[in-house]
Structure formats: C-alpha cells, structure tokens
Amino acid sequence: MAILAHAAGGRAGERAVAPFRALATPIADMVRPMPYPEIYLPEEEGYHPVAITRTMFVDAIDRSAADTILEQLQASTAMMPVAQLRALRQGNDGAYVNFLGDEGEARIRAAYPGSTWDRLRRSVG
C-alpha cells in the first residue's frame, strides 16, 4: 500500500508517480488529483493506532536501506506493519516534528534548526 502526494500536481505529479506505478500492477489505484485534506479521511470512533516512529530527512533510499526497512517490516509483530517514506533532504539532522516520539529534547531541537528554536522559546516563555 502506498499513499503518494505531489505538491506540484499536473504533469509533474504524473511524472513523479510513474515509477511507483511501474513497480507492479496495483490491486487498487486511487491516486488522483485532490485537495490535501482529502488525503487523510476521518478515523473511525475508537481508532487508536499504536506506532513506533523514527523520523529523518532523506533524498533517496539506497538498496541497503531498503533491505533494512523490509527486514524490519517482516520482523514486526504489528497487525499491519508500515513504513512511511517522505523523501525530503539528505545530510540534515533535522526532523519533522509531527512524527517525533519520546526521543528527548535534542531531537525536538533538531526539528527547529538555527535560531528558530530560540525564537520559539522566547515567544512562549
């Protein structure tokens, strides 16, 4: 299963999605232009997924990393093991704050690089 999003849409979006569509014939292909909020439909009452997270920015996933991801998914005891790949940037210790778990202050600070952390601390303090 894959959820794909491309901000540019149009032909650029189609070009970005094409390699994924070429991997195999999908059971269902619901990828289409849509407003961003439509990507995540409302969850059912009482639904509370359990997750273990690790977030980082990357430009690419090489074969070794892909093999590691697959090994971890196959070893998982979750009802539906999932890996989300959101390729952004390589060589940056930053983090996407919405995916941080209980990883400590250093990881939270990595989500707000440079003077951003200090500016945010001043505005709430």
N, C-alpha and C positions, 0 to 999 in steps of 0.2 A: 504494500500500500504506500502511496506517496501523495503528499499534499504539496503542490507546487504553486509558487506565486512569483510573478514578474511585474515589477512596478511600471515598466515602460509599455507593456501590452502591445497590441498590434503585431506587425511583422517581427519586431524584435522579441516579443514574447513567444511567438511561434518558433522562432529560431532557437531560443533558449530551451524550450520544452522538447524539441525534436529529438535530441539524443536520448532523453528518457523514454520517449515513445518508441524509439528504435530498439530498446533493450529486449522487449518481449511483447507479445500480444496481450493486452490487459484484459482482465475479467470484466472490468468496467472502466470507462474513461470519462470522467466528469469534469476534466479540465476545460475551462472555457473562460472568456472574459466575464468578470463580475466585480461588483463593488467589494472593497476589502472586508467590511463587516460580515459579508455573506460567507466568507471562508470558514468562520467558526460559528456553527449553529448553536442555539441554546442547548444546554445539557439537561438531561432528564433529572427530575426531582430525586434527591438522594444519591446522585452520582458523585463519587469522590475517588478519583484515581490516585493510586499510590505510585510515586515515582522516585527514582534516584537520578540526580542530574549532575551533569558536568558541562559547563559552557566555555567556549573559547572561539576566537575568530580564526577562520582559515580561508585560503583562496582555492585550495584543491585538497582532495583526499587521494593519497598515493596507494598503491597496491597493498603495502604493508599495513597502513592504517585501515583500509577497507577490510583486510583479513582479520584484524583485531576486532573491529566492530562486529563482523559476522560471528566470530568466535564468542564474543560476549553475549550476543543475541541468542546464539544456540545454547549457551550455558545457563541462560536465565530461566528462572522458575516462574516468571510472571505469566499471567493468563494470556497477555498479548505483548510480547517484548517489542519495543520500538526504539529506533534511533532516529533522531531528527538532525538533518544536516542543513544548515543555513549558511552557505559559503559567503564570507564577508571579506576577511582580511588576514594576511599572513604576517608573522613577525611582530605581533602586537599582543601584549599580555592583558589586554582589556577583556571585558566580559559584558554580556547582555544582562542587565540587572534583573529582568523578569524571569530569567532561568537560573538565578543563583539559589543554591540551597543554603544549608547551615555550614558555610565554608570559611567563616571568620572575616574580620574587618579588612584584611589585606585584599581579599577577593572583591569585596564590596568597593573598596577604594579603586581597584583596577577598572571598575565599570565607569568611573568618573575621573578620567585622566587629567593631568596638568593641574591648572588652577581651579578646575571645575569643582573638585572635592571641597577645597577651602571656601569657595564662593557659596556652595550649598550649605556648608556648615554655618557660615555667618548668617545666612538668611533664615535658618531655623533656630539658631542659638540666641 
